[in-house]
Each structure stands twice: as structure tokens, then as C-alpha cells.
């Protein structure tokens, strides 16, 4: 039988917010992914709070979608992460960015 509910052991507090352990780990790993390889270009990822599209996130300390802190990188392909090539939301832009396109230093 499939497990319907997760126990408290599946949750941790990360960035001051309760979240699944797996999501917290993904956020930690995302901090090492500093750029995307898009259409033959190496482009730096845009940190939370530096986005230039509407709605502005000014005043928000934590991303509502992925739980990252202002100044950190979003979880890869977060709905609020901005594409460094076209400026749209990376998850739905026409650039075709995938999580595997992210790289570190």
C-alpha cells in the first residue's frame, strides 16, 4: 500500500520554513548551480530578488514557490526564476531550459 502521509521525519526547517527534506536538499544543491548553458552560451543564473519581471518581489524575504531566501538561487526551474537569456519565467519560456542545463563554477 502506498504511503499517503509523510511523517514529521520527512520534514525539516530550512531558511526558517518547514519543508520536505528532499526540497531542502534541492535548494542546497541549487546554490552550487551558478549558471545555465543556453543555446551555446554560459549565462549566470538570476538570484531571488534580482528578477526584473512583474510582480516585483521587493520586501519578500522568502520565495513563495521554492522557499529560497532573498539573494540565493531559486530551486532549479522554480516558477519565479527568471531566464537569463530572454527575461521570462525560466520554466515556461521558449528558450527550452532544463535542470540539466545548470552548472557550477
C-alpha positions in Angstrom: 0.0 0.0 0.0 1.3 3.5 -0.9 2.2 5.9 1.9 -0.4 8.7 1.8 1.0 10.9 4.5 4.6 11.7 5.4 5.7 11.6 9.0 7.5 14.5 10.7 10.8 12.9 9.9 10.2 13.8 6.2 10.2 17.5 7.1 13.0 19.9 8.2 13.2 23.6 8.8 15.3 25.2 6.1 15.6 29.0 5.6 13.2 29.4 8.5 10.4 27.4 6.8 9.2 23.9 7.3 9.6 21.9 4.1 10.2 18.4 2.9 13.7 17.2 3.4 14.0 16.5 -0.3 13.1 20.1 -1.2 15.6 21.5 1.3 18.3 19.3 -0.2 17.4 20.5 -3.7 17.7 24.1 -2.5 21.1 23.4 -1.1 22.3 21.8 -4.3 20.8 24.7 -6.4 23.2 27.1 -4.7 26.1 25.4 -6.5 24.4 25.8 -9.9 25.5 29.3 -10.7 24.8 29.4 -14.4 22.8 27.9 -17.3 24.1 26.7 -20.6 21.5 28.1 -23.1 21.9 27.9 -26.9 25.7 27.7 -26.7 26.0 30.5 -24.1 27.0 30.3 -20.5 24.7 32.7 -18.6 24.7 33.5 -14.9 21.5 32.4 -13.0 19.5 35.3 -11.5 19.2 35.3 -7.8 15.9 35.7 -5.9 15.2 39.3 -5.5 17.1 40.4 -8.7 14.3 39.4 -11.1 13.1 42.1 -13.5 9.7 40.9 -14.3 6.3 41.5 -12.8 5.3 41.1 -10.0 8.2 42.5 -8.1 9.3 40.6 -5.0 10.6 43.6 -3.1 10.0 43.1 0.6 9.6 39.4 0.4 12.3 37.5 2.3 11.5 34.0 1.1 10.3 32.9 -2.3 6.7 31.6 -2.0 7.2 28.9 -4.6 10.5 27.2 -3.6 11.5 28.6 -0.2 14.8 30.2 -1.1 16.0 33.3 0.6 16.5 36.7 -1.0 20.0 36.7 -2.5 20.1 32.9 -3.0 19.4 31.0 -6.2 15.9 29.5 -6.7 15.4 25.8 -6.8 16.2 24.8 -10.4 13.3 25.7 -12.7 11.3 27.4 -9.9 8.2 29.1 -11.3 9.6 32.5 -10.2 13.1 32.0 -11.6 13.9 34.4 -14.4 15.6 33.1 -17.6 18.9 34.9 -18.0 18.5 34.9 -21.8 15.0 36.1 -22.6 13.9 37.5 -19.2 10.7 35.4 -18.9 10.0 32.8 -16.3 12.6 30.1 -17.0 10.1 27.2 -16.5 7.8 28.3 -19.3 10.0 30.4 -21.7 10.7 29.5 -25.3 14.4 29.0 -24.5 13.8 25.4 -23.5 15.9 25.5 -20.3 16.1 22.2 -18.4 17.5 21.4 -15.0 20.4 19.5 -16.7 21.4 22.8 -18.3 22.5 24.2 -15.0 26.2 24.1 -14.0 28.6 25.2 -11.3 31.7 27.3 -11.3 
